[in-house]
Amino acid sequence: MPAEWWARTDLHRDDAGRLIFAGIDVERLARSHDGPLFVYGAGRVQANLSRLRGALQASGCAHRIYYAMKCNRFPPLLKMLAEDGAIGLDICSPDELDLALACGFRAGDISFTGTSVADRDLDRLLAHPDLHINCDSLGQIRRIGERRPGRAIGIRVNPGLGTGYGDSERLTYAGARTTKFGIYREQWAEALDLAARHDLRITAIHFHVGCGYLSGQLDAWDEAVAAAATFLADLPHVTTVNVGGGLGLPHRPGDAPLDLARWSSIIARHFSGRGLTVAVEPGDYLVKDAGLLLLSVVGVERKRDTLFVAVDGGFNLHPEPAYYDLPCEPVACVLREDDPAHWHPVSVAGNINEALDLWAEDHPMPPLAEGDHIALINAGGYGSAMSSNHCMRGAFTELLV
Ligand SMILES: Cc1ncc(COP(=O)(O)O)c(C=O)c1O
């Protein structure tokens, strides 16, 4: 059997070369559903969660995890996390708030950090006195102050430093390029003044400086954390430091898992012994590698120098690879040929009339035929949640197993 870099205990091939996920034969599962199927493994989410909890424990800081529901809002998944009892939710819109409440979270377990927030959004959020709100603009501070003087708020700061998967600029939310996120140091005096003018108590600072960072980006993350920590000096009422999400996972062969021990030691160095609770709001880290998108092969055809494998689902079902160059590697659900020397480089093409609708190019795969199935790995985060109905091909099924 070829060594496939993504293989792990709950995602592997059996002796017959069949892909097994969460103890389930993936090809058989795909055949039992018509059309694109997202399948999420509850066990993998729990494993990711307990690894992260262990790292936070090791930091010695009081801590709380707020799952970023923008990453995957499938209600059975949210309900499973609500049942855990100790996990909070990071939300970014009033509709996310309604869904979170409907899935069993209490307002006091929810932290809002949103951008370009309208008055009608604020009115819905402020109806929940226990909801924590991080402001990411001066206008948000002022408008909350006008509506609810004396309220507790958090402030999302932009430390002007950040990082992301592969040092990607697109995945860096705070850095040399000015972004829309958070309050910059240059605006800080005005932010404090606005809060004071409306008696707003600043109980938290928040920063989220990029997405998908791995061990190679931890030096840059460390510097961003140090820069963000300097804002604390002006905040006598602060109880919580929210270090955002962005913890990455392997997407390509050669990517190593994030060194969580080092990540946790950075947190400890900056925040332990200061009486603060460290909040973390991961999305991808908890759910992305816990999901597969299963598609069926509808054609295999050579065009000029390229062998195309056509599948029944396009980039609209999981736009992240196209938007952010974070690939979802296609994997054959059944190996017809287990010697990689006999695999062929293929382009895996979706069913959307857009030239960019390719899941992979020049990607070695075993022989495939019409009616076979492929699994796109790392499909558990920012897939279904970001999907669209482009070309009216937005239909899919989701399953938590
Ligand atoms: C404010 C905030 N927190 C958390 C997240 C979750 O990020 P990730 O899924 O990379 O952990 C995001 C994602 O964009 C975000 O904007």
The ligand as a Gaussian input file, in Angstrom:
#p B3LYP/6-31G(d) Opt

LIG

0 1
 C      -12.079000      36.629000      14.580000
 C      -11.844000      35.230000      14.142000
 N      -11.673000      34.285000      15.072000
 C      -11.479000      32.992000      14.742000
 C      -11.441000      32.600000      13.425000
 C      -11.217000      31.152000      13.131000
 O      -10.093000      30.979000      12.371000
 P       -9.511000      29.518000      12.076000
 O      -10.596000      28.724000      11.491000
 O       -8.396000      29.793000      11.119000
 O       -9.036000      28.982000      13.370000
 C      -11.604000      33.560000      12.415000
 C      -11.550000      33.168000      11.004000
 O      -11.494000      33.921000      10.099000
 C      -11.807000      34.913000      12.783000
 O      -11.967000      35.855000      11.860000

